[in-house]
Amino acid sequence: MRSFKIVVTGPFNSGKTTLVRTLCELSMTSEREITRPEERAKKSTTTVGMDFGLVDLGDGYMVRLFGTPGQWRFSFMWFILAKSMHGFILMVDSADESSIIEAQQILHEFRRAYPDTPYVVAANKQDLADALSPEDVRIAMGLSEEVPVLPCIAKDHASAWEVLRTLLTLIIPGEKG
């Protein structure tokens, strides 16, 4: 069995938990009720430790997904979970300008700590009318053409799978995809 560790990171409310749940036959999340009013305005629960899920790719390949909490106060968990990762998915709420700005900062931290680790950016919530296109997210974040910025609807299995598949082709080119 060949196993790959993938971290799913990004700002609060960007869709990390949803992506993990959508992709995994088996997933575990540690969500708690939100108490901060500014966060409660967006949703009622949040990840406080991590999300975890397994994806069996068949042919002896397994993906272990680790979803990080999105709030900066839990940022110490990002680097605990990222240890020995093979790649990461940066989730961005493409309908929320503050998510894009915060995603830039998170990406900066990950690229500083893990400069050679493959990654993709998932421009999530493409089903919302006010969502920026993946190209507009690329421009807003100042990303080069070499960085895959993918349209995503985290609750849609085909969309979530395309994000993971694209990252896997960067990690194991020519083997799976």
C-alpha positions, 0 to 999 in steps of 0.5 A, a space after each residue: 500500500 502506498 499512502 499519501 498525506 495531503 493537508 487541506 488548509 485555508 481560511 475560516 469558512 472556505 470549505 475544508 471540512 466539506 471537501 474532506 467529507 465529500 471525498 472520503 468514505 471514512 472521515 472524522 471531524 472535530 467541530 464545535 459550536 462557534 462562540 465568537 459573534 464575528 465567526 457565528 455570523 458566517 456559520 454555526 460550527 468550526 473545526 477546532 483540532 483537525 478533520 481527517 479522512 481516507 480516500 482509497 484510490 485502488 491499486 494499492 494507493 491511499 490518500 490521508 486527508 488532514 483538514 486544518 482549522 481556519 482561524 489564526 488562533 489555531 495556526 499552530 495546528 497547521 504545522 503540526 498537521 503539515 509535518 511529512 505531507 506530500 502536498 496541500 490543497 489551499 481552499 479559498 472562498 471565492 465569494 468572500 474577498 476577506 477569504 482571498 486576502 487571508 488565503 494569501 497569508 496562509 499560502 505565504 506561511 506554507 510556502 515559507 515553511 514548505 517551499 518545495 511541496 506541491 500544492 493547488 488552490 481550490 477556488 471554492 463556492 463556484 456555485 454562488 452568483 458572486 464567486 470570482 472565477 478561478 482566473 480572478 482568484 489567481 490575479 487577486 492572489 498574485 499567483 503565477 500561471 504555473 500554480 493550478 487554481 481550480 474551480 471547486 464546489 466542495 460539496 460536489 464529489 466530481 468537483 472535489 475529486 478534480 481538485 485532489 486528482 490535480 494535486 496527485 498528478 503533481 505528486 506522482 506524475 504519470 502514476 495516477 490521475 
